[in-house]
């Protein structure tokens, strides 16, 4: 008797999952979409609805070059509080201004994208792969909300607070959530929905023009939040959009990426395709070794087909740039300017 190699066994699991998903293709597009959205929401985990007020608290306010940086804390879900930076442009793109939620990836948290060092001092060294993209966004005239995703920076478990700034609490948080029928991805998506609540109630922000942009793990949160929350007008997913089989399952990744049973429902492009017909833009470095170019290009091809089926072929775009696992910026910022531009006023 021939023993199957473990690698072949794993490959057979993903293949069987793909074959099983074929049954859903027989449904009509809208029926399939609604069913997938419901299943996706369920697999992310059941988080109790929190009817408490946001209770925003201003922690700090600083005048910066061309914008104001506020540090705020809000209530999110199930008794949790989240800190976020809000960058307010000196010259907004419009009045009221469009807003963008900026989501960091793995690193030392929200400070990493707003021009601060781990300890909170102003940036003196290299901005790294995040390239302070929240600052770039506020200079485009957007109000920018940069939340600290749970598990990073000041939102780590006490046992991790004395470790290197870039060390996260993802594994232990994800493990506890998984054993109680939830996911860390789901918790981050639910908390980001509360940031939308905050922006929609903030003076000076256009509640109908809120975009979202995230890189790597923040790209996951950006894409999945936009997929399930129609209040997001458009989304930029940087260094994440791919195929689960050729990225998350092709190497060891942080446990925050894993959603039990998701491949029985859909591959990543179809999940991101739930954003259609709203705008979606992908950034992918051609030398990215974490989310390689080839599966990213396949994902983009599938998304183009999904957007065409939704009657919005021009609402999806991509920037495959010369670089690695990092923010590129320029084309994505230009795309956001176009997507979030003020509607023309009829004569």
Protein Blocks (a to p, Z undefined) as FASTA:
>chain_A
ZZddfklmmmmmmmmmmmmmmmmmmpcfklmmmmmmmmmmmmnopcdddfbdfkiacfbd
cddehiacddddddfeehiacdddddddfbdfbdcdddddddddedebjklmnopafkop
acfbdebjnoommmmmmmnopacdddddehiajlccfklmmmcfklccklmmmmmmmmno
pafklmmmmmmmmmmmmmmmpghiafklccdddehjlmmmmmmmmmmmmkbmbdcdehkb
ccfklmmmmpccdfklpcghklmmocfklmmmmmpmcdcdddddfklcklgfklmmmmmm
mmmmmmmmnopaklpccdddedddddfklmmmmmmmmmmpccdddZZ
